[in-house]
Amino acid sequence: MPLSIRLTGTPGEVADAVLTLREAFSVTAIKGLCPSVPAQANVRVYVEVAAAG
């Protein structure tokens, strides 16, 4: 069963966190929610990683 992690922050912060997760875990899916107004600073991304076992 995969583990789902929600990341919220600026696009740069979220991208950095995703890259860090990819170094440590086997990422199986990345799903993002981007604001419809580009001026908004935050994005939300859900990252699924394979559970150890």
HTML snippet that shows the backbone in 3Dmol.js (N, CA, C, O; Angstrom):
<script src="https://3Dmol.org/build/3Dmol-min.js"></script>
<div id="view" style="width:600px;height:400px;position:relative"></div>
<script>
const pdb = `
ATOM      1  N   MET A   1       0.844  -1.178   0.000  1.00  0.00           N
ATOM      2  CA  MET A   1       0.000   0.000   0.000  1.00  0.00           C
ATOM      3  C   MET A   1       0.889   1.242   0.000  1.00  0.00           C
ATOM      4  O   MET A   1       1.737   1.387   0.881  1.00  0.00           O
ATOM      5  N   PRO A   2       0.713   2.139  -0.967  1.00  0.00           N
ATOM      6  CA  PRO A   2       1.560   3.330  -1.023  1.00  0.00           C
ATOM      7  C   PRO A   2       1.210   4.326   0.080  1.00  0.00           C
ATOM      8  O   PRO A   2       0.088   4.361   0.584  1.00  0.00           O
ATOM      9  N   LEU A   3       2.171   5.104   0.423  1.00  0.00           N
ATOM     10  CA  LEU A   3       2.018   6.178   1.406  1.00  0.00           C
ATOM     11  C   LEU A   3       1.855   7.480   0.638  1.00  0.00           C
ATOM     12  O   LEU A   3       2.646   7.769  -0.260  1.00  0.00           O
ATOM     13  N   SER A   4       0.835   8.278   0.980  1.00  0.00           N
ATOM     14  CA  SER A   4       0.585   9.546   0.302  1.00  0.00           C
ATOM     15  C   SER A   4       1.034  10.694   1.194  1.00  0.00           C
ATOM     16  O   SER A   4       0.668  10.757   2.367  1.00  0.00           O
ATOM     17  N   ILE A   5       1.821  11.595   0.640  1.00  0.00           N
ATOM     18  CA  ILE A   5       2.359  12.739   1.368  1.00  0.00           C
ATOM     19  C   ILE A   5       1.884  14.011   0.683  1.00  0.00           C
ATOM     20  O   ILE A   5       2.027  14.150  -0.532  1.00  0.00           O
ATOM     21  N   ARG A   6       1.318  14.944   1.453  1.00  0.00           N
ATOM     22  CA  ARG A   6       0.868  16.218   0.887  1.00  0.00           C
ATOM     23  C   ARG A   6       1.936  17.265   1.159  1.00  0.00           C
ATOM     24  O   ARG A   6       2.384  17.430   2.293  1.00  0.00           O
ATOM     25  N   LEU A   7       2.339  17.967   0.112  1.00  0.00           N
ATOM     26  CA  LEU A   7       3.312  19.049   0.217  1.00  0.00           C
ATOM     27  C   LEU A   7       2.630  20.344  -0.201  1.00  0.00           C
ATOM     28  O   LEU A   7       1.973  20.391  -1.241  1.00  0.00           O
ATOM     29  N   THR A   8       2.780  21.390   0.597  1.00  0.00           N
ATOM     30  CA  THR A   8       2.205  22.686   0.280  1.00  0.00           C
ATOM     31  C   THR A   8       3.263  23.750   0.481  1.00  0.00           C
ATOM     32  O   THR A   8       3.976  23.736   1.485  1.00  0.00           O
ATOM     33  N   GLY A   9       3.374  24.669  -0.460  1.00  0.00           N
ATOM     34  CA  GLY A   9       4.340  25.760  -0.344  1.00  0.00           C
ATOM     35  C   GLY A   9       4.516  26.451  -1.683  1.00  0.00           C
ATOM     36  O   GLY A   9       3.719  26.272  -2.604  1.00  0.00           O
ATOM     37  N   THR A  10       5.560  27.233  -1.773  1.00  0.00           N
ATOM     38  CA  THR A  10       5.848  27.893  -3.039  1.00  0.00           C
ATOM     39  C   THR A  10       6.288  26.829  -4.045  1.00  0.00           C
ATOM     40  O   THR A  10       6.726  25.749  -3.648  1.00  0.00           O
ATOM     41  N   PRO A  11       6.175  27.123  -5.333  1.00  0.00           N
ATOM     42  CA  PRO A  11       6.609  26.128  -6.318  1.00  0.00           C
ATOM     43  C   PRO A  11       8.053  25.653  -6.102  1.00  0.00           C
ATOM     44  O   PRO A  11       8.346  24.470  -6.274  1.00  0.00           O
ATOM     45  N   GLY A  12       8.945  26.561  -5.730  1.00  0.00           N
ATOM     46  CA  GLY A  12      10.336  26.180  -5.493  1.00  0.00           C
ATOM     47  C   GLY A  12      10.492  25.264  -4.296  1.00  0.00           C
ATOM     48  O   GLY A  12      11.248  24.294  -4.348  1.00  0.00           O
ATOM     49  N   GLU A  13       9.777  25.565  -3.212  1.00  0.00           N
ATOM     50  CA  GLU A  13       9.840  24.734  -2.008  1.00  0.00           C
ATOM     51  C   GLU A  13       9.301  23.336  -2.276  1.00  0.00           C
ATOM     52  O   GLU A  13       9.884  22.343  -1.842  1.00  0.00           O
ATOM     53  N   VAL A  14       8.186  23.267  -2.991  1.00  0.00           N
ATOM     54  CA  VAL A  14       7.577  21.970  -3.279  1.00  0.00           C
ATOM     55  C   VAL A  14       8.473  21.161  -4.216  1.00  0.00           C
ATOM     56  O   VAL A  14       8.640  19.957  -4.023  1.00  0.00           O
ATOM     57  N   ALA A  15       9.042  21.802  -5.214  1.00  0.00           N
ATOM     58  CA  ALA A  15       9.943  21.098  -6.138  1.00  0.00           C
ATOM     59  C   ALA A  15      11.146  20.544  -5.400  1.00  0.00           C
ATOM     60  O   ALA A  15      11.562  19.415  -5.662  1.00  0.00           O
ATOM     61  N   ASP A  16      11.714  21.315  -4.484  1.00  0.00           N
ATOM     62  CA  ASP A  16      12.860  20.861  -3.704  1.00  0.00           C
ATOM     63  C   ASP A  16      12.480  19.668  -2.827  1.00  0.00           C
ATOM     64  O   ASP A  16      13.240  18.707  -2.715  1.00  0.00           O
ATOM     65  N   ALA A  17      11.301  19.736  -2.209  1.00  0.00           N
ATOM     66  CA  ALA A  17      10.850  18.635  -1.360  1.00  0.00           C
ATOM     67  C   ALA A  17      10.614  17.367  -2.180  1.00  0.00           C
ATOM     68  O   ALA A  17      10.956  16.271  -1.736  1.00  0.00           O
ATOM     69  N   VAL A  18      10.037  17.507  -3.364  1.00  0.00           N
ATOM     70  CA  VAL A  18       9.808  16.343  -4.231  1.00  0.00           C
ATOM     71  C   VAL A  18      11.139  15.706  -4.630  1.00  0.00           C
ATOM     72  O   VAL A  18      11.271  14.482  -4.614  1.00  0.00           O
ATOM     73  N   LEU A  19      12.114  16.524  -4.985  1.00  0.00           N
ATOM     74  CA  LEU A  19      13.425  15.975  -5.360  1.00  0.00           C
ATOM     75  C   LEU A  19      14.070  15.251  -4.184  1.00  0.00           C
ATOM     76  O   LEU A  19      14.689  14.202  -4.363  1.00  0.00           O
ATOM     77  N   THR A  20      13.927  15.806  -2.979  1.00  0.00           N
ATOM     78  CA  THR A  20      14.474  15.158  -1.793  1.00  0.00           C
ATOM     79  C   THR A  20      13.784  13.823  -1.538  1.00  0.00           C
ATOM     80  O   THR A  20      14.445  12.835  -1.219  1.00  0.00           O
ATOM     81  N   LEU A  21      12.463  13.788  -1.677  1.00  0.00           N
ATOM     82  CA  LEU A  21      11.736  12.527  -1.499  1.00  0.00           C
ATOM     83  C   LEU A  21      12.166  11.494  -2.534  1.00  0.00           C
ATOM     84  O   LEU A  21      12.286  10.310  -2.218  1.00  0.00           O
ATOM     85  N   ARG A  22      12.399  11.937  -3.770  1.00  0.00           N
ATOM     86  CA  ARG A  22      12.807  10.996  -4.822  1.00  0.00           C
ATOM     87  C   ARG A  22      14.169  10.383  -4.547  1.00  0.00           C
ATOM     88  O   ARG A  22      14.454   9.271  -4.990  1.00  0.00           O
ATOM     89  N   GLU A  23      15.021  11.110  -3.810  1.00  0.00           N
ATOM     90  CA  GLU A  23      16.328  10.567  -3.450  1.00  0.00           C
ATOM     91  C   GLU A  23      16.211   9.482  -2.387  1.00  0.00           C
ATOM     92  O   GLU A  23      17.019   8.553  -2.355  1.00  0.00           O
ATOM     93  N   ALA A  24      15.209   9.594  -1.515  1.00  0.00           N
ATOM     94  CA  ALA A  24      15.100   8.688  -0.378  1.00  0.00           C
ATOM     95  C   ALA A  24      14.094   7.558  -0.584  1.00  0.00           C
ATOM     96  O   ALA A  24      14.233   6.499   0.027  1.00  0.00           O
ATOM     97  N   PHE A  25      13.089   7.760  -1.426  1.00  0.00           N
ATOM     98  CA  PHE A  25      12.003   6.796  -1.577  1.00  0.00           C
ATOM     99  C   PHE A  25      11.749   6.491  -3.044  1.00  0.00           C
ATOM    100  O   PHE A  25      12.169   7.230  -3.935  1.00  0.00           O
ATOM    101  N   SER A  26      11.053   5.391  -3.273  1.00  0.00           N
ATOM    102  CA  SER A  26      10.596   5.053  -4.608  1.00  0.00           C
ATOM    103  C   SER A  26       9.253   5.748  -4.829  1.00  0.00           C
ATOM    104  O   SER A  26       8.225   5.283  -4.335  1.00  0.00           O
ATOM    105  N   VAL A  27       9.256   6.853  -5.565  1.00  0.00           N
ATOM    106  CA  VAL A  27       8.043   7.624  -5.820  1.00  0.00           C
ATOM    107  C   VAL A  27       7.245   6.925  -6.906  1.00  0.00           C
ATOM    108  O   VAL A  27       7.763   6.640  -7.986  1.00  0.00           O
ATOM    109  N   THR A  28       5.962   6.648  -6.611  1.00  0.00           N
ATOM    110  CA  THR A  28       5.117   5.937  -7.565  1.00  0.00           C
ATOM    111  C   THR A  28       4.156   6.856  -8.304  1.00  0.00           C
ATOM    112  O   THR A  28       3.668   6.496  -9.375  1.00  0.00           O
ATOM    113  N   ALA A  29       3.871   8.042  -7.756  1.00  0.00           N
ATOM    114  CA  ALA A  29       2.966   8.982  -8.430  1.00  0.00           C
ATOM    115  C   ALA A  29       3.139  10.371  -7.839  1.00  0.00           C
ATOM    116  O   ALA A  29       3.455  10.520  -6.658  1.00  0.00           O
ATOM    117  N   ILE A  30       2.929  11.385  -8.666  1.00  0.00           N
ATOM    118  CA  ILE A  30       2.932  12.773  -8.223  1.00  0.00           C
ATOM    119  C   ILE A  30       1.716  13.435  -8.857  1.00  0.00           C
ATOM    120  O   ILE A  30       1.555  13.428 -10.077  1.00  0.00           O
ATOM    121  N   LYS A  31       0.862  14.009  -8.011  1.00  0.00           N
ATOM    122  CA  LYS A  31      -0.344  14.678  -8.493  1.00  0.00           C
ATOM    123  C   LYS A  31      -0.357  16.082  -7.919  1.00  0.00           C
ATOM    124  O   LYS A  31      -0.192  16.256  -6.712  1.00  0.00           O
ATOM    125  N   GLY A  32      -0.550  17.086  -8.762  1.00  0.00           N
ATOM    126  CA  GLY A  32      -0.470  18.461  -8.290  1.00  0.00           C
ATOM    127  C   GLY A  32      -1.733  19.253  -8.475  1.00  0.00           C
ATOM    128  O   GLY A  32      -2.532  19.001  -9.377  1.00  0.00           O
ATOM    129  N   LEU A  33      -1.892  20.215  -7.600  1.00  0.00           N
ATOM    130  CA  LEU A  33      -2.965  21.191  -7.701  1.00  0.00           C
ATOM    131  C   LEU A  33      -2.312  22.558  -7.767  1.00  0.00           C
ATOM    132  O   LEU A  33      -1.711  23.009  -6.792  1.00  0.00           O
ATOM    133  N   CYS A  34      -2.424  23.216  -8.901  1.00  0.00           N
ATOM    134  CA  CYS A  34      -1.829  24.530  -9.073  1.00  0.00           C
ATOM    135  C   CYS A  34      -2.931  25.579  -9.050  1.00  0.00           C
ATOM    136  O   CYS A  34      -4.037  25.317  -9.522  1.00  0.00           O
ATOM    137  N   PRO A  35      -2.655  26.749  -8.517  1.00  0.00           N
ATOM    138  CA  PRO A  35      -3.676  27.800  -8.479  1.00  0.00           C
ATOM    139  C   PRO A  35      -4.044  28.268  -9.878  1.00  0.00           C
ATOM    140  O   PRO A  35      -3.209  28.273 -10.783  1.00  0.00           O
ATOM    141  N   SER A  36      -5.294  28.660 -10.045  1.00  0.00           N
ATOM    142  CA  SER A  36      -5.718  29.163 -11.351  1.00  0.00           C
ATOM    143  C   SER A  36      -5.215  30.582 -11.585  1.00  0.00           C
ATOM    144  O   SER A  36      -5.129  31.035 -12.726  1.00  0.00           O
ATOM    145  N   VAL A  37      -4.887  31.275 -10.515  1.00  0.00           N
ATOM    146  CA  VAL A  37      -4.358  32.634 -10.607  1.00  0.00           C
ATOM    147  C   VAL A  37      -2.848  32.558 -10.372  1.00  0.00           C
ATOM    148  O   VAL A  37      -2.422  32.213  -9.270  1.00  0.00           O
ATOM    149  N   PRO A  38      -2.033  32.870 -11.375  1.00  0.00           N
ATOM    150  CA  PRO A  38      -0.581  32.721 -11.222  1.00  0.00           C
ATOM    151  C   PRO A  38       0.018  33.551 -10.091  1.00  0.00           C
ATOM    152  O   PRO A  38       1.104  33.232  -9.609  1.00  0.00           O
ATOM    153  N   ALA A  39      -0.660  34.599  -9.661  1.00  0.00           N
ATOM    154  CA  ALA A  39      -0.110  35.452  -8.609  1.00  0.00           C
ATOM    155  C   ALA A  39      -0.107  34.761  -7.243  1.00  0.00           C
ATOM    156  O   ALA A  39       0.620  35.179  -6.342  1.00  0.00           O
ATOM    157  N   GLN A  40      -0.913  33.709  -7.085  1.00  0.00           N
ATOM    158  CA  GLN A  40      -0.923  32.997  -5.807  1.00  0.00           C
ATOM    159  C   GLN A  40       0.397  32.261  -5.646  1.00  0.00           C
ATOM    160  O   GLN A  40       0.899  31.639  -6.583  1.00  0.00           O
ATOM    161  N   ALA A  41       0.949  32.341  -4.442  1.00  0.00           N
ATOM    162  CA  ALA A  41       2.297  31.837  -4.225  1.00  0.00           C
ATOM    163  C   ALA A  41       2.355  30.340  -3.910  1.00  0.00           C
ATOM    164  O   ALA A  41       3.415  29.731  -4.054  1.00  0.00           O
ATOM    165  N   ASN A  42       1.251  29.735  -3.487  1.00  0.00           N
ATOM    166  CA  ASN A  42       1.316  28.355  -3.021  1.00  0.00           C
ATOM    167  C   ASN A  42       0.749  27.360  -4.024  1.00  0.00           C
ATOM    168  O   ASN A  42      -0.189  27.654  -4.764  1.00  0.00           O
ATOM    169  N   VAL A  43       1.343  26.179  -4.024  1.00  0.00           N
ATOM    170  CA  VAL A  43       0.838  25.040  -4.775  1.00  0.00           C
ATOM    171  C   VAL A  43       0.690  23.881  -3.795  1.00  0.00           C
ATOM    172  O   VAL A  43       1.277  23.894  -2.713  1.00  0.00           O
ATOM    173  N   ARG A  44      -0.087  22.894  -4.177  1.00  0.00           N
ATOM    174  CA  ARG A  44      -0.261  21.698  -3.347  1.00  0.00           C
ATOM    175  C   ARG A  44       0.009  20.495  -4.231  1.00  0.00           C
ATOM    176  O   ARG A  44      -0.545  20.376  -5.324  1.00  0.00           O
ATOM    177  N   VAL A  45       0.868  19.603  -3.749  1.00  0.00           N
ATOM    178  CA  VAL A  45       1.240  18.411  -4.508  1.00  0.00           C
ATOM    179  C   VAL A  45       1.110  17.202  -3.596  1.00  0.00           C
ATOM    180  O   VAL A  45       1.506  17.244  -2.431  1.00  0.00           O
ATOM    181  N   TYR A  46       0.549  16.122  -4.136  1.00  0.00           N
ATOM    182  CA  TYR A  46       0.471  14.860  -3.418  1.00  0.00           C
ATOM    183  C   TYR A  46       1.474  13.910  -4.044  1.00  0.00           C
ATOM    184  O   TYR A  46       1.463  13.684  -5.254  1.00  0.00           O
ATOM    185  N   VAL A  47       2.342  13.354  -3.207  1.00  0.00           N
ATOM    186  CA  VAL A  47       3.372  12.427  -3.660  1.00  0.00           C
ATOM    187  C   VAL A  47       3.078  11.060  -3.047  1.00  0.00           C
ATOM    188  O   VAL A  47       2.907  10.952  -1.833  1.00  0.00           O
ATOM    189  N   GLU A  48       3.018  10.030  -3.866  1.00  0.00           N
ATOM    190  CA  GLU A  48       2.846   8.676  -3.363  1.00  0.00           C
ATOM    191  C   GLU A  48       4.193   7.962  -3.436  1.00  0.00           C
ATOM    192  O   GLU A  48       4.875   7.978  -4.461  1.00  0.00           O
ATOM    193  N   VAL A  49       4.554   7.334  -2.314  1.00  0.00           N
ATOM    194  CA  VAL A  49       5.803   6.579  -2.271  1.00  0.00           C
ATOM    195  C   VAL A  49       5.480   5.142  -1.903  1.00  0.00           C
ATOM    196  O   VAL A  49       4.508   4.870  -1.198  1.00  0.00           O
ATOM    197  N   ALA A  50       6.300   4.233  -2.383  1.00  0.00           N
ATOM    198  CA  ALA A  50       6.118   2.826  -2.073  1.00  0.00           C
ATOM    199  C   ALA A  50       6.460   2.581  -0.610  1.00  0.00           C
ATOM    200  O   ALA A  50       7.506   3.015  -0.127  1.00  0.00           O
ATOM    201  N   ALA A  51       5.580   1.890   0.082  1.00  0.00           N
ATOM    202  CA  ALA A  51       5.821   1.573   1.489  1.00  0.00           C
ATOM    203  C   ALA A  51       6.891   0.484   1.580  1.00  0.00           C
ATOM    204  O   ALA A  51       6.914  -0.456   0.787  1.00  0.00           O
ATOM    205  N   ALA A  52       7.769   0.635   2.560  1.00  0.00           N
ATOM    206  CA  ALA A  52       8.813  -0.373   2.766  1.00  0.00           C
ATOM    207  C   ALA A  52       8.181  -1.653   3.283  1.00  0.00           C
ATOM    208  O   ALA A  52       7.242  -1.621   4.078  1.00  0.00           O
ATOM    209  N   GLY A  53       8.682  -2.728   2.843  1.00  0.00           N
ATOM    210  CA  GLY A  53       8.119  -3.961   3.367  1.00  0.00           C
ATOM    211  C   GLY A  53       8.505  -5.137   2.648  1.00  0.00           C
ATOM    212  O   GLY A  53       8.089  -6.241   3.001  1.00  0.00           O
TER     213      GLY A  53
END
`;
const viewer = $3Dmol.createViewer("view");
viewer.addModel(pdb, "pdb");
viewer.setStyle({}, {cartoon: {color: "spectrum"}});
viewer.zoomTo();
viewer.render();
</script>
